[in-house]
Amino acid sequence: MCDSMNRCFREKLIESATGGARGGGTGLTETGKEVLSAYRALERLLMSTADSAPLATLSALLKDIPPTPTD
């Protein structure tokens, strides 16, 4: 999933680290944080201005995601 997301944008959205003392992991780059923030803003705009039934259906199918510090 990380690779496909990174290939869709000019700069990487997700950085991953393998192994190491802490066992590796993934995290958002600055560009990733910017994309996420823009996506959340677009999501709020759509929910407030569009027929929200399709968005409500999609939202009900998603897992709960904790808010990001930029929300």
Rosetta blueprint (number, residue, H / E / L):
1 M L
2 C H
3 D H
4 S H
5 M H
6 N H
7 R H
8 C L
9 F L
10 R L
11 E L
12 K L
13 L L
14 I E
15 E E
16 S E
17 A E
18 T E
19 G L
20 G L
21 A L
22 R L
23 G L
24 G E
25 G E
26 T E
27 G E
28 L E
29 T L
30 E H
31 T H
32 G H
33 K H
34 E H
35 V H
36 L H
37 S H
38 A H
39 Y H
40 R H
41 A H
42 L H
43 E H
44 R H
45 L H
46 L H
47 M H
48 S H
49 T H
50 A L
51 D L
52 S L
53 A H
54 P H
55 L H
56 A H
57 T H
58 L H
59 S H
60 A H
61 L H
62 L L
63 K L
64 D L
65 I L
66 P L
67 P L
68 T L
69 P L
70 T L
71 D L
